[in-house]
Amino acid sequence: MTNAAAAIRPAWRSRVDLGLLAWCGAIAVALLCLALKTRLPWLVTFPKDWTLPIAAGINAISDAVVPLVQPTFRAFSALLDWPMRAIRARLVWLPWPAVMLAVAALAFKAGGMRLAVFGVLALAYMLVAGYWPQSMSTLSLVILAVPISTAVGFGLGVQGYRHNRVKPALTALLDLMQTVPAFAYLIPLLLLFGFGPVVGLIASAIFATPPMVRNTMLGLERVPEAIREAGLMSGCTGRQQFWRVEIPTAQPQILVGFNQTTMAALSMVIVAAIIGGFEDIGWEVLSSMRKAEFGQSILSGLVIALLAILIDRITLGFARGGNDSPARRLTGRRLLVVLALSVFLAVALRLFLPEGALLPGSGLRGQAGFVNQWLLGVVRDYGWLFDGIRNGVLYSLLLPLRIGIAGAATPAIWGFSWTPALGLAYTAAFLAGALWLAGRFGWRWGVALLVTGLFLYAGFVGFPWPAFVLFAGLLAYRVSGAGLALFAVAGFLLIMLAGLATPLAMSLYLCGLAVVLCVLIGGALGVWAAHSDTVSHILRPICDALQTMPQFVFLIPALMFFKVGEFTALIAIMLYAIVPPIRYVEHGLRHVRADVVEAVEQMGATPTQTLLNAKLPLALPVVMLGINQTIMAALSMLAIAALVGTRELGQQVYVALGKADAGMGLVAGLSIAFLAILADRLAQAWVKRREVVA
Amino acid sequence: MLKSTMLQSAGLALAILAGVLPAGAADLGAKDEPIRLAMLEWTGAHISTHIAGQLLQKLGYKVEYVTAGNFPQFSGLADGTLSASVEIWLNNVGDIFPKVLAEKKIEDIGKLGLETKEGWIYPKFMEQVCPGLPDWTALEKPECVQALSTPETAPNGRFLDYPADWGSRAATIIADNNMPYTAVPSGSEGALVAELEASEAAKTPLLMMFWGPHYALAENDVGWVKMPPCKDESNEHCIRPPDVDKIVWSGFGQKWPAAYEFLKQLQVNATDQQKMMLAVDKKGQDLDTVVKAWVEANEAVWKPWIDAAKE
């Protein structure tokens, strides 16, 4: 054994030294760049002459291609337009008692009495709030987008499962479909499909298809070999083997995909409304946002949240197969009878009642003005407090991160200037800290602290870009390998060459800070929720609301309290991105193996020790997944944060939308997608490495 | 403008005299096919559109209101998916509008006649903070700059600009006059309104770009800055009241001749529009009912337009 250890140690040593050496080299390059930045300003500001007309190139290509393919797409658009109008007309025509009866029956079948009551209450709310026709329009968009996404997704998933060669390309495509903000491809879609609700439908379908593909592939891959063999041995033909053996086995997973596809389609209704052509609930949310009417935006946002929860529970209920005993009494045939009855009721009501007799006038939404009055009252009474919070965070956190400590330490901002003595003390403190960390936990921690120190000193916007690209490439190489390193370096360089260096830095700065804060705050809340059922019960509906309400709704109070600017953008991003850390940390901690925790406790560990040394390390894979989701959520909010006046990539997407500049929108959207995919791959590689080590 | 209308009507008269126009020029045309009017995002446009729609119905047309984003609408108007849009603010049309106009896919059929305003506004209490307002020189005094300064713009004062995608003329004008201000893009109309309302409520200083008629102006007491002299007369360096025009799809005149003539005549008055805006937005009344009441009370206003179309 000693021999083996002796043989391993030198190899291990030399590897560590190589990594350490590379990092020290990169840090030296960064220091050199910082030292030279006054003499060679191009080290900090990416030179304008170097940028390539990438967006213009895309536009030139699309100008040439679009006229050729336009007729095909327009025909397709006309083909979809018809069923869309028909479904909407039917749903709006149906009197609400009939819809309510049908939904109640479906909900009862899916989840029993409680869900049926919830369904009726949710629909009643839409009616009372005065959003009935709009809700039905939205429903018709979902009803048409979901089958399209499901069918296409299932087909692609089967192909991906059968042909291993297709799979990498397919996965890359799915990543893009889920991470490029929809605003970025609205202009190309408008060019191809023409104006109208069909564009919204296509955008929804693009975003909603990937979960179906992924889950179909996953489900089919997970069919146990034994079941497959049993099918073959009983003499199945290829087709029988697929439809009678593999699909039924994979069905639960495929249904999870269906459920996620439905939710994704619903989350796109606001984007669909930006184009217009359809008076739906997303349009109402946008209009109230435009008017800064918080009351109306809550009322209309709640409709979307309720629809999401209702559809989620119903599809999940059917996916599980309706296990409740009362629900089982409602057999398929009886359900059909109830549905037929509701249609009959509908026709009867229509025949005997005048048009629109059953709908309330403008409903609650006409009375929602007091919410704004209340909000403004809060602003009036506590404005000083909000100003104080904002300025405090701006001075102590946002500004130094953006322009660096050296930039913030001026008489105008911090009241003192940056002297060489301070610089020396700063360097010494970080070096000492890094050495201590390196000695105690390993050199990686020391290097991490030094890199953090560099970023804090120079700020995200003032950081020399060659050093940044070097750091990113090195990190990707060390965590994953040459492939990812190449991807990272090429991606960052391309974004800069496209002339988006500053928006890129702003995006990294805003998202990076939001993710760190979300993981800290959300993680703490998650730990608390894992140890207290009361906290868990309070947090759950809040998380549900933050995830299903359109994020536009929260922008209005954030704007009134904190004004246009980076702090408000940070709040907006965090409100959405804080949910994954809460959920995943709680879930991870609650499902740690009980026997291990017990053993640790019996060894006399304090609760804090148990948490830090046993529970958290055990829950780490789940927590990492949560962090991954946090990064995705933060990046997906960039496009929405642009509405409160930021200068990041999301704003570029908006500006491109206004200019109808398809190329610029795509470039900015792809840049956001690149960041998301890179972060995802890094996290995955990191988890895999840890698993190998363990 | 007056001249061009006169010329136009003179031309029209000549054309009729000479019999150049076919006899059915003021025909209803394809009256069974609905005219699709774009309903844009703001209430003012809803009102103008519904006035046009209700009067077109009186003429004997079918009308469909289609919600449309301010920029996406132009792709709809260019290919005829949308038939007309009656309240286009030419200061906010992006780059797509001039493009499709030049390609002759859409047609500009003249002004809506809405009395507009655009410029720099401030809540009225600012006159105590910056004595000398509304004159722009008051903004240059140190105490005024100090009051408007924020951590993000220090030592400059903060100027809340239009969203980045609407273009940034304010920044140019600030630079033209060497004013100690930094223009901060606001991101959306909602952000502008929210800031104005919050500023009024908490009495925090604010200086921003805005336009009228806008219902936010009916609720909040604001002053308009008397602007510094323009460096030159170009749109980039000078703010003038924006034009609001009526735009139709290029095939509109052929398909619905009478409606075309009518829309050319249509005018909307800013005071009326602002009153209706308040009724809809703040009193929670139904849009269609509010406009119907206006139509019933103002026959004298719109009768000549319908007569002109029927001629």
Interface residues (C-beta under 8 A of the other chain):
Chain A: L186 L190 L191 G194 F195 G196 V199 A273 I274 I275 G276 G277 F278 E279 W283 L286 S287 M289 R290 K291 A292 E293 G361 S362 R365 G366 Q367 G369 N372 L376 G377 V379 R380 G383 D387 N391 L394 Y395 L399 A412 I413 L555 I556 L559 M560 F561 K563 V564 G565 E566 A642 L643 V644 G645 T646 R647 Q651 Y654 V655 L657 G658 K659 A660 D661
Chain B: A38 M39 E41 W42 T43 Y65 V66 T67 A68 G69 F71 P72 Q73 F74 S75 G76 L77 D79 T81 L82 G94 D95 I96 K99 T150 P151 E152 A154 P155 L160 P163 A164 D165 W166 V184 P185 S186 G187 S188 E189 G190 A191 V193 A194 E195 E197 A198 E200 A201 A202 K203 T204 Y215 D281 K282 K283 G284 Q285 D286
